[in-house]
Amino acid sequence: MTATLATVQPGSFLTLHYRMAGPAGDVINTFEGKPATLTLGNGELAPAVEAHLLGLAEGSRATFELASGAAFGERNPDMLQWLDRKVLTDMGDADAQYDVGDVVQFPTPDGKGQFAGSVQQLRSDEKGDAVLFDFNHPLAGQPVTFEVQVIGIL
């Protein structure tokens, strides 16, 4: 009698290593450290990425190429927002320094989670000091290489 390997199904609890890279290189890579654990369908990975996991067997390793915008959608210009320095001060460290390229974590409105914005531009003029943040995913609008090693499935 041969044992059949578990395969990834909707709702599977997974332990895996994964890497997501755009044209400029890796954005996320767990292969060098601790593997990730997640439940498929809980929104921890983009639906287009999760679709590539379905049917993979425990222990398998695969690489997928996702077309530009398929993994994290297209870039949305409405996700670029100026925040007044006073708002940033009220939300956290009054002495915080911001530089173009920095990634800043913000609390979600319910206070239970976080989201990130990357600093695009700094402004200091008669209107005051402000920082332009991009709240798009860093891989939005880009082709993505998704590499995965499924370690365990429950």
C-alpha positions as CSV (number, residue, x, y, z in Angstrom):
1,M,0.0,0.0,0.0
2,T,1.4,3.4,-1.0
3,A,0.7,6.5,1.0
4,T,-0.5,9.4,-1.0
5,L,1.1,12.8,-0.4
6,A,-1.1,15.6,0.8
7,T,-1.8,18.3,-1.7
8,V,-2.7,22.0,-1.2
9,Q,-6.4,22.6,-1.2
10,P,-8.6,25.7,-0.4
11,G,-8.3,26.3,3.3
12,S,-5.1,24.2,3.8
13,F,-2.8,25.3,6.6
14,L,0.7,25.5,5.1
15,T,4.2,25.7,6.2
16,L,6.4,26.9,3.3
17,H,9.3,28.8,2.1
18,Y,8.6,31.3,-0.7
19,R,10.2,34.0,-2.7
20,M,8.6,36.8,-4.6
21,A,10.7,38.9,-6.9
22,G,10.1,41.7,-9.4
23,P,12.4,43.0,-12.1
24,A,14.6,44.7,-9.5
25,G,15.0,41.5,-7.4
26,D,13.6,39.9,-4.3
27,V,11.0,41.7,-2.3
28,I,10.2,38.7,0.0
29,N,12.4,35.7,0.6
30,T,11.9,33.2,3.4
31,F,14.4,30.6,2.1
32,E,17.3,32.0,4.2
33,G,15.3,32.0,7.4
34,K,12.2,30.7,9.1
35,P,9.5,29.3,6.9
36,A,6.1,31.0,6.7
37,T,2.9,29.5,8.0
38,L,-0.5,30.6,6.6
39,T,-4.0,29.4,5.8
40,L,-4.9,29.4,2.1
41,G,-7.8,31.7,1.4
42,N,-7.2,34.0,4.5
43,G,-5.8,36.8,2.3
44,E,-2.2,36.4,3.5
45,L,-1.1,35.9,-0.1
46,A,-2.7,37.5,-3.2
47,P,-5.4,35.3,-4.8
48,A,-3.4,35.0,-8.0
49,V,-0.4,33.7,-6.1
50,E,-2.6,31.3,-4.0
51,A,-4.1,29.9,-7.2
52,H,-0.6,28.6,-8.1
53,L,-0.3,26.7,-4.8
54,L,-3.5,24.6,-5.3
55,G,-2.7,21.0,-6.1
56,L,1.0,21.2,-5.2
57,A,2.2,18.2,-3.2
58,E,3.8,18.3,0.2
59,G,7.6,18.5,-0.3
60,S,7.3,20.0,-3.8
61,R,9.2,23.0,-5.0
62,A,8.0,25.1,-8.0
63,T,8.6,28.5,-9.7
64,F,5.9,30.5,-11.4
65,E,6.0,33.6,-13.6
66,L,3.0,35.9,-13.1
67,A,2.3,38.6,-15.7
68,S,2.6,42.3,-15.0
69,G,-0.1,43.3,-12.6
70,A,-1.4,39.7,-12.1
71,A,-0.1,39.2,-8.6
72,F,-0.8,42.5,-6.9
73,G,-2.9,44.5,-9.4
74,E,-1.9,47.5,-11.4
75,R,-0.4,50.6,-9.7
76,N,-3.2,52.9,-8.4
77,P,-2.3,56.6,-8.5
78,D,-4.9,57.2,-5.7
79,M,-2.6,55.2,-3.4
80,L,0.0,58.0,-3.6
81,Q,-0.9,60.4,-0.7
82,W,0.7,63.4,1.0
83,L,0.7,63.2,4.7
84,D,1.3,66.4,6.8
85,R,4.3,66.1,9.2
86,K,1.9,67.0,12.0
87,V,-0.2,63.9,11.2
88,L,2.9,61.7,11.2
89,T,4.0,63.2,14.5
90,D,0.6,62.6,16.1
91,M,0.7,59.0,14.9
92,G,4.2,58.2,16.3
93,D,7.7,59.4,16.9
94,A,7.9,63.3,16.8
95,D,11.6,63.0,16.0
96,A,11.3,60.5,13.2
97,Q,13.3,61.3,10.1
98,Y,12.1,60.2,6.6
99,D,14.2,59.6,3.6
100,V,13.1,58.7,0.0
101,G,12.9,54.9,-0.2
102,D,12.1,54.3,3.5
103,V,9.2,52.0,4.2
104,V,7.0,53.1,7.1
105,Q,4.5,50.9,9.0
106,F,1.1,52.4,9.8
107,P,-1.6,51.0,12.0
108,T,-4.9,50.0,10.4
109,P,-7.9,52.1,11.4
110,D,-9.1,49.4,13.7
111,G,-5.6,49.2,15.4
112,K,-5.4,45.4,14.9
113,G,-3.0,45.3,12.0
114,Q,-0.5,47.3,10.0
115,F,0.1,48.4,6.4
116,A,3.2,49.9,4.8
117,G,3.9,53.0,2.7
118,S,7.1,53.9,1.0
119,V,8.5,57.4,1.1
120,Q,8.5,58.9,-2.4
121,Q,9.1,62.6,-1.8
122,L,9.6,65.2,0.9
123,R,8.2,68.7,0.9
124,S,8.9,71.7,3.0
125,D,7.2,74.9,1.9
126,E,4.8,77.6,3.0
127,K,2.1,74.9,3.4
128,G,4.4,73.1,5.9
129,D,6.3,69.9,5.9
130,A,4.8,66.8,4.3
131,V,5.8,63.4,3.1
132,L,4.5,61.7,-0.1
133,F,3.8,58.0,0.5
134,D,3.1,55.2,-2.0
135,F,0.7,52.7,-0.4
136,N,0.7,50.4,-3.5
137,H,2.3,47.0,-3.0
138,P,6.0,47.2,-4.1
139,L,5.3,44.7,-6.8
140,A,2.0,46.2,-8.1
141,G,2.0,46.6,-11.8
142,Q,5.1,44.4,-12.2
143,P,5.8,40.9,-13.4
144,V,6.5,38.6,-10.4
145,T,8.5,35.5,-10.1
146,F,7.0,33.3,-7.3
147,E,9.1,30.4,-6.0
148,V,7.7,28.1,-3.4
149,Q,8.7,25.0,-1.4
150,V,5.8,23.3,0.3
151,I,7.1,21.9,3.6
152,G,3.9,20.8,5.3
153,I,0.2,20.7,4.7
154,L,-2.5,20.3,7.4
